Amino acid sequence: MIGPVLITSVMVGLIFAVAYFLNRSENNESIDYRQAYGDKGIETLIGAVILLWIVPWGLFLIVPILGILSVISPAGRQSWKEFGKIRAYAISSMLLLLLLGGFAPTSEPISPEEWGTPLFTENPNAPLYPAGQQYTWLLSEGGGLNVEIVQSLTIRTTHQFSKISLAQSTFAIADLFGMQQSRLNQAIDLLDEQIVFNINSDEMDLKPIQDKGKHTFTADNTEHELDIRLYELRSLTLSSDPDGFKVGEIFCVAKSSWGGELDILVVVRPIGHTGLAQDRYAETLTSQWIASS
């Protein structure tokens, strides 16, 4: 939480710093910060920073809404003509700082005692940005195909500090840009060692399964409604079908925290695993994961 609070404070400081340095370069003896960005300009910029802690989807709603309000208002259009340069400097600096905040360290991933020591505590395939940590377990129950590759991740998000709809927006962004693939390569390689046919993590495709977006889990006698996603794991080399051949399923569930940190549980199971029919949402694993948070 310290990192996001610090970033927020520096963003507000940047608003005043940009006004100071630009006005100083113009040899103004005194600086009226309230008028440096035009009518309601500085209030709007500070308000936008505060809204990052309140508004769902963060930047993806704040920027378009403020942009539309500026365009439809005659006074807003006039203010941009007069103060467009200083506003552009301030907004660019704030967005750059917000993006750089994606490198801020995260908390350690949730690690239930029931799962034992993680097989891996690092993922060399994970992207450097945004910051995150990942633990991986190989769990087996009853032998055969009843093997599960379980991953617990903590990821830093940069588009909002609010926990409201953080999981939903992050899942949507990941689906849009295909950001899940690199973090899953380690799990797919482990799955390859457990099943009879060979699969290549570089030749896999994730196909979203149409299902509900939330599910209620019970942990420590308390109900938790969390965002979930289901994907078919398809090999593009085991079939001539352009959609690939289904070799397993992936279940994801996410839990948000204030400050833009997201905890994600990923369960990868091969086709033929009994849990795909009997425990679609990995209830036991998820409840243990929630209880350990």
C-alpha positions in Angstrom: 0.0 0.0 0.0 2.9 2.4 0.6 4.0 2.4 -3.0 0.6 3.5 -4.4 0.2 6.2 -1.7 3.7 7.5 -2.5 2.9 7.5 -6.3 -0.4 9.4 -5.6 1.5 12.0 -3.5 4.1 12.5 -6.2 1.5 12.8 -8.9 -0.1 15.7 -6.9 3.3 17.2 -6.4 4.0 17.0 -10.1 1.0 19.2 -10.8 2.5 22.0 -8.7 6.1 21.3 -9.9 5.1 21.7 -13.6 3.3 24.9 -12.9 6.3 26.2 -10.9 8.9 25.4 -13.5 6.9 26.5 -16.6 5.9 29.8 -15.0 9.5 30.4 -13.7 10.8 30.0 -17.2 8.5 32.7 -18.2 10.0 35.0 -15.6 6.8 35.4 -13.6 7.7 36.7 -10.1 4.7 35.1 -8.3 2.8 32.0 -9.3 -1.0 31.7 -8.9 -1.3 27.9 -8.8 -5.1 28.0 -8.9 -5.0 29.8 -12.2 -1.9 28.2 -13.7 -4.0 25.6 -15.5 -7.0 27.8 -16.2 -10.4 27.8 -14.6 -10.8 24.7 -12.4 -7.8 23.2 -14.1 -5.7 22.4 -11.0 -8.8 21.1 -9.2 -9.6 18.8 -12.1 -6.1 17.4 -12.2 -6.0 16.7 -8.4 -9.5 15.3 -8.6 -8.5 12.9 -11.4 -5.7 11.5 -9.1 -8.2 11.0 -6.3 -10.6 9.3 -8.6 -8.0 6.6 -9.3 -8.8 5.4 -5.8 -12.6 5.5 -6.4 -13.6 4.9 -9.9 -13.9 1.3 -11.4 -11.6 0.8 -14.4 -9.6 3.9 -13.4 -7.9 5.5 -16.3 -10.1 3.8 -18.9 -13.1 5.8 -17.5 -11.5 8.9 -16.1 -9.6 10.0 -19.2 -12.5 9.6 -21.7 -15.0 11.3 -19.4 -12.7 14.3 -18.7 -11.9 14.5 -22.4 -15.5 14.5 -23.4 -16.4 17.2 -20.8 -13.6 19.4 -22.1 -14.8 19.0 -25.7 -18.5 19.6 -25.1 -18.0 22.7 -22.9 -17.3 26.0 -24.8 -15.4 27.2 -21.7 -13.4 24.0 -21.6 -12.4 24.3 -25.2 -11.3 27.9 -24.7 -9.3 26.9 -21.6 -7.4 24.2 -23.6 -6.5 26.8 -26.2 -5.0 29.1 -23.6 -3.5 26.5 -21.2 -3.1 23.4 -23.5 0.7 23.4 -23.2 1.0 23.3 -19.4 -1.9 20.9 -19.1 -0.3 18.6 -21.7 3.0 18.7 -19.7 1.3 17.9 -16.4 -0.9 15.1 -17.8 2.1 13.5 -19.6 4.2 13.6 -16.5 1.5 12.1 -14.4 0.8 9.3 -16.8 4.5 8.5 -17.1 4.8 8.3 -13.3 1.7 6.1 -13.1 3.1 3.7 -15.7 6.5 3.6 -14.0 4.7 2.7 -10.8 4.0 -0.6 -12.5 7.6 -1.6 -11.5 6.9 -1.1 -7.8 7.5 -4.4 -5.9 4.4 -6.5 -4.9 3.6 -8.5 -1.8 4.5 -12.2 -1.8 1.9 -14.5 -3.4 -0.6 -16.3 -1.2 0.8 -19.7 -0.2 -1.5 -22.1 1.7 0.3 -24.5 4.1 -1.8 -27.4 2.8 0.0 -27.2 -0.6 3.4 -27.6 0.9 6.6 -25.9 -0.4 6.2 -24.4 -4.0 7.9 -26.3 -6.7 9.0 -22.9 -8.2 9.0 -19.4 -6.7 10.1 -17.7 -9.9 8.9 -17.7 -13.5 11.5 -16.9 -16.1 8.8 -16.6 -18.7 6.9 -13.9 -16.9 7.1 -10.3 -18.4 9.2 -7.7 -16.5 6.2 -5.3 -16.6 4.1 -5.0 -14.7 5.8 -6.2 -11.5 4.6 -9.5 -10.1 5.6 -12.6 -8.2 4.5 -16.2 -8.8 4.6 -19.5 -7.0 3.9 -22.8 -8.7 2.8 -26.2 -7.2 2.3 -29.6 -8.8 -0.5 -31.3 -6.9 -1.6 -34.9 -7.5 -4.7 -36.7 -6.2 -5.4 -40.3 -6.9 -2.9 -40.7 -9.7 -3.5 -40.8 -13.4 -4.7 -37.6 -15.0 -5.8 -36.1 -11.7 -2.9 -33.8 -11.5 -3.1 -30.1 -11.1 -0.6 -27.3 -11.8 -1.5 -24.6 -9.4 -0.1 -21.0 -9.6 -0.5 -18.2 -7.1 0.3 -14.8 -8.5 0.5 -11.2 -7.2 0.5 -8.6 -9.9 0.8 -4.8 -9.8 -1.8 -3.0 -12.0 -1.3 0.6 -13.2 -4.7 1.7 -14.4 -6.4 2.1 -11.1 -5.8 2.1 -7.3 -9.4 1.2 -6.4 -10.2 -2.4 -5.7 -13.7 -1.9 -7.2 -13.9 -4.0 -10.4 -10.1 -4.3 -10.4 -10.2 -8.0 -11.2 -12.8 -7.5 -13.9 -10.9 -4.8 -15.7 -7.5 -6.6 -15.4 -9.0 -9.8 -16.8 -10.5 -7.8 -19.7 -7.2 -6.2 -20.5 -5.4 -9.5 -20.3 -7.9 -11.1 -22.7 -7.7 -8.2 -25.1 -3.9 -8.2 -25.3 -3.3 -11.9 -24.7 -1.2 -11.2 -21.6 -1.8 -14.5 -19.9 0.2 -16.7 -22.3 3.7 -15.9 -21.1 2.9 -16.4 -17.4 1.3 -19.8 -18.2 4.2 -21.3 -20.2 5.8 -22.7 -17.0 2.5 -24.5 -16.1 2.1 -25.8 -19.6 5.6 -27.2 -19.6 4.8 -29.0 -16.3 1.6 -30.3 -17.8 3.6 -31.7 -20.7 5.5 -33.9 -18.3 2.3 -35.4 -16.8 0.3 -36.3 -19.9 0.9 -39.0 -22.6 1.0 -36.7 -25.6 3.6 -34.0 -26.2 2.6 -30.4 -26.1 4.7 -27.3 -26.8 4.1 -24.2 -24.7 4.9 -22.0 -27.7 2.2 -23.7 -29.8 -0.7 -23.3 -27.4 -3.9 -21.2 -27.6 -6.2 -20.1 -24.8 -9.9 -20.1 -25.8 -12.2 -18.4 -23.3 -15.1 -20.5 -22.1 -18.4 -18.7 -21.9 -19.4 -18.9 -18.2 -20.5 -16.6 -15.4 -18.1 -13.8 -14.4 -18.3 -14.3 -10.7 -18.6 -17.2 -8.3 -19.2 -17.4 -4.5 -16.7 -19.4 -2.5 -16.8 -20.2 1.2 -13.7 -19.9 3.4 -13.6 -19.8 7.2 -17.4 -19.8 7.3 -17.5 -16.6 5.2 -18.7 -16.2 1.7 -16.5 -14.4 -0.9 -17.8 -13.4 -4.3 -14.8 -13.3 -6.7 -14.2 -12.8 -10.4 -13.5 -16.0 -12.3 -12.4 -17.0 -15.8 -12.3 -20.3 -17.6 -10.2 -21.2 -20.6 -9.8 -24.2 -22.9 -6.1 -25.0 -23.3 -5.6 -26.0 -27.0 -2.6 -27.4 -28.7 -2.1 -26.1 -32.2 0.3 -29.0 -33.2 -1.8 -32.1 -32.2 -4.5 -31.4 -34.8 -5.0 -30.0 -38.2 -8.0 -28.0 -36.9 -7.0 -24.3 -36.8 -8.7 -24.1 -33.4 -6.3 -26.7 -32.1 -6.9 -29.8 -30.0 -8.2 -29.4 -26.4 -5.6 -30.8 -23.9 -6.9 -29.2 -20.7 -8.7 -26.4 -19.0 -7.5 -23.4 -17.0 -9.4 -21.9 -14.1 -8.6 -18.4 -12.8 -9.9 -16.5 -9.8 -8.8 -13.1 -8.6 -9.0 -11.1 -5.4 -8.4 -7.4 -5.4 -6.7 -5.1 -2.9 -6.7 -1.3 -2.4 -3.7 0.2 -4.1 -4.0 -1.7 -7.4 -2.5 -5.1 -6.3 -4.2 -8.2 -7.6 -3.9 -11.8 -6.3 -4.7 -14.5 -8.8 -5.1 -18.2 -8.5 -4.6 -20.3 -11.6 -5.4 -24.0 -11.8 -4.4 -26.0 -14.9 -5.9 -29.5 -15.3 -5.5 -31.9 -18.2 -8.4 -33.2 -20.2 -9.7 -36.3 -18.4 -9.3 -34.8 -14.9 -12.3 -35.7 -12.8 -12.5 -32.2 -11.4 -13.4 -30.7 -14.8 -16.8 -32.3 -14.3 -17.1 -32.5 -10.6 -15.4 -29.4 -9.3 -15.3 -26.9 -12.2 -14.4 -24.0 -10.0 -11.7 -25.7 -7.9 -13.7 -25.0 -4.7 -11.3 -26.7 -2.3 -8.1 -25.1 -3.6 -9.8 -21.7 -3.9 -11.1 -21.9 -0.3 -7.7 -22.8 1.0 -6.2 -19.9 -1.0 -8.7 -17.4 0.3 -8.3 -18.6 3.9 -4.5 -18.0 3.7 -4.8 -14.5 2.4 
